[in-house]
Amino acid sequence: MSYDARIAAFRADIGSLNNASMLDRWYYSGDCAGLQHQAEAQLRREVSDQFSVSIRDILIVGSARLGFTIVQKPQRPTFSHFGNSDIDVAIISKTLFNKYWQLALSHWEDHSDWRKAEQFRLYLFRGWLRPDMLPTGSGFAASDEWFDFFRGLQASGLYGGYKINAGIYYDETFLERYIHSSLDKCRRFIEDKI
């Protein structure tokens, strides 16, 4: 299905379906627009193996999943086609979430140089651990290991050369709340344009 056809189908669905049905139709089933089926499965397996998380708890989300963005971003208006974007991966794991949270807490107790600590805490409050908010530098090896892994996936060329980002969600409830918020913003965008 072309990007324009996907956008038209999405717009029709978002006007008639609730958020749970949108999640089922557009995130939990169907194809991933930014990756062919085998590449999506391979990417999910590589992330699963790296972090010892079930492949069922690894999802491709965002514009790579849908084929377009649903919330305006800098220089990317709503309904921009996937292309000059990145692949966003959601990892749902209490164990991994707690591991990185504890590493970050230990770092915070011993260092005062964590520039993004306040932003990290805001996302943590939402049940989402954003690795780009983790401490950086030689005092926090877990951050380097994280980004080295994802840069390696991009460099492999197996996933179209796109930058690959990932976030860790405490459980699916927090991921769904985040997606619901994006769906609600998209609905408001559509209503404002009518």
C-alpha positions as CSV (number, residue, x, y, z in Angstrom):
1,M,0.0,0.0,0.0
2,S,1.4,3.4,-0.9
3,Y,2.0,6.0,1.8
4,D,-0.9,8.2,0.5
5,A,-3.2,5.2,0.7
6,R,-2.0,4.4,4.2
7,I,-2.6,8.0,5.3
8,A,-6.1,7.9,3.8
9,A,-7.0,4.6,5.6
10,F,-5.5,5.9,8.9
11,R,-7.5,9.2,8.6
12,A,-10.7,7.2,8.0
13,D,-10.0,4.9,11.0
14,I,-9.0,7.6,13.4
15,G,-12.3,9.3,12.7
16,S,-14.4,6.2,13.6
17,L,-12.3,4.0,15.9
18,N,-11.4,4.5,19.6
19,N,-7.7,4.5,20.7
20,A,-7.7,0.8,21.7
21,S,-9.0,-0.2,18.2
22,M,-6.4,2.1,16.6
23,L,-3.7,0.4,18.6
24,D,-4.9,-3.1,17.6
25,R,-5.2,-2.2,13.9
26,W,-2.2,0.1,13.4
27,Y,0.4,-1.0,16.0
28,Y,-0.3,-4.5,17.1
29,S,-1.2,-6.0,13.8
30,G,-0.6,-5.3,10.1
31,D,2.6,-4.5,8.4
32,C,5.4,-2.2,9.2
33,A,5.6,0.5,6.5
34,G,9.3,1.3,6.9
35,L,10.7,-2.3,6.9
36,Q,9.8,-5.4,4.9
37,H,8.4,-8.2,7.0
38,Q,11.6,-10.2,7.3
39,A,13.7,-7.1,8.2
40,E,11.2,-6.1,10.9
41,A,11.4,-9.6,12.4
42,Q,15.2,-9.6,12.2
43,L,15.5,-6.2,13.9
44,R,13.1,-7.2,16.7
45,R,15.1,-10.4,17.2
46,E,18.5,-8.6,17.3
47,V,17.1,-6.2,20.0
48,S,15.5,-9.1,21.8
49,D,18.8,-11.0,21.9
50,Q,20.9,-8.0,22.9
51,F,18.7,-7.1,25.9
52,S,17.3,-10.6,26.9
53,V,13.7,-9.4,26.3
54,S,11.1,-11.5,24.6
55,I,10.6,-10.7,20.9
56,R,6.9,-10.2,21.7
57,D,7.9,-7.2,23.8
58,I,9.8,-5.5,21.0
59,L,7.6,-3.2,18.8
60,I,8.5,-1.0,15.9
61,V,6.5,2.2,16.5
62,G,6.2,5.8,15.1
63,S,6.5,6.7,11.4
64,A,8.4,3.5,10.6
65,R,5.4,1.5,11.8
66,L,2.7,3.7,10.2
67,G,4.5,5.1,7.1
68,F,4.0,8.7,8.3
69,T,4.2,10.9,11.3
70,I,1.0,11.6,13.3
71,V,2.4,14.4,15.5
72,Q,4.2,17.4,14.1
73,K,7.9,17.5,14.8
74,P,10.5,20.1,13.9
75,Q,10.7,20.2,10.1
76,R,8.3,17.2,9.8
77,P,4.7,18.2,9.6
78,T,1.9,15.8,10.5
79,F,1.3,13.1,7.9
80,S,4.9,13.5,6.5
81,H,5.9,10.3,4.7
82,F,8.4,8.0,6.4
83,G,11.8,8.5,4.7
84,N,14.0,11.1,6.2
85,S,13.2,9.7,9.6
86,D,14.4,7.1,12.0
87,I,13.1,3.7,13.2
88,D,11.7,3.9,16.7
89,V,11.7,0.7,18.7
90,A,9.7,0.3,21.9
91,I,11.1,-2.3,24.4
92,I,8.5,-3.3,27.0
93,S,10.4,-4.8,30.0
94,K,10.1,-4.1,33.7
95,T,13.4,-5.9,34.3
96,L,15.3,-3.8,31.7
97,F,13.6,-0.6,32.8
98,N,14.6,-1.3,36.5
99,K,18.2,-2.1,35.5
100,Y,18.7,1.2,33.7
101,W,16.8,3.1,36.3
102,Q,19.1,1.7,39.1
103,L,22.2,2.4,37.0
104,A,21.1,6.0,36.5
105,L,20.2,6.4,40.2
106,S,23.7,5.1,41.2
107,H,25.3,7.5,38.8
108,W,23.2,10.4,40.1
109,E,24.2,9.7,43.7
110,D,27.9,9.9,42.8
111,H,28.0,12.6,40.1
112,S,26.7,16.1,39.8
113,D,27.4,16.4,36.0
114,W,24.3,14.8,34.6
115,R,22.9,17.6,32.3
116,K,19.6,15.8,31.4
117,A,18.7,14.4,34.9
118,E,15.6,16.5,35.2
119,Q,14.4,15.5,31.7
120,F,15.1,11.9,32.5
121,R,13.0,12.1,35.6
122,L,10.0,13.6,33.6
123,Y,10.0,10.6,31.3
124,L,10.6,8.2,34.1
125,F,7.4,9.6,35.7
126,R,5.6,8.5,32.5
127,G,6.9,5.0,32.7
128,W,9.3,5.6,29.8
129,L,13.1,5.4,30.0
130,R,14.7,7.4,27.2
131,P,18.3,6.4,26.8
132,D,19.2,9.7,25.1
133,M,18.5,11.3,28.6
134,L,20.9,8.9,30.3
135,P,24.2,10.3,31.6
136,T,27.0,10.3,29.0
137,G,30.7,10.1,29.2
138,S,33.2,7.7,30.7
139,G,31.4,7.6,34.1
140,F,28.4,5.8,32.6
141,A,29.4,2.9,30.3
142,A,25.8,1.7,30.0
143,S,25.0,4.7,27.8
144,D,27.9,4.0,25.4
145,E,27.0,0.3,25.2
146,W,23.4,1.2,24.4
147,F,24.3,3.6,21.6
148,D,27.1,1.5,20.2
149,F,24.6,-1.4,19.7
150,F,22.0,0.8,17.9
151,R,24.7,2.5,15.8
152,G,25.9,-0.9,14.8
153,L,22.4,-1.9,13.6
154,Q,22.2,1.2,11.5
155,A,25.7,0.7,10.1
156,S,24.9,-2.9,9.1
157,G,22.7,-1.5,6.3
158,L,20.1,-4.3,6.9
159,Y,17.5,-1.8,7.9
160,G,17.8,0.8,5.1
161,G,20.6,2.7,6.8
162,Y,18.0,4.5,9.0
163,K,19.0,5.7,12.4
164,I,17.5,3.3,15.0
165,N,16.3,4.6,18.4
166,A,14.7,2.7,21.2
167,G,13.0,3.5,24.5
168,I,12.2,1.2,27.4
169,Y,8.7,1.2,28.8
170,Y,7.9,-0.2,32.2
171,D,4.9,-2.1,30.8
172,E,2.5,-1.9,27.9
173,T,0.2,0.4,29.8
174,F,2.7,3.2,29.6
175,L,3.4,2.6,25.9
176,E,-0.3,2.6,25.2
177,R,-0.8,5.9,27.1
178,Y,2.0,7.5,25.1
179,I,0.4,6.3,21.8
180,H,-3.1,7.3,22.9
181,S,-1.7,10.8,23.6
182,S,-0.3,10.9,20.0
183,L,-3.6,9.7,18.6
184,D,-5.5,12.3,20.5
185,K,-3.1,15.0,19.2
186,C,-3.6,13.7,15.6
187,R,-7.4,13.9,16.0
188,R,-7.2,17.5,17.2
189,F,-4.9,18.3,14.2
190,I,-7.5,16.8,11.8
191,E,-10.4,18.6,13.5
192,D,-8.6,21.9,13.4
193,K,-8.1,21.5,9.7
194,I,-11.8,20.9,9.0
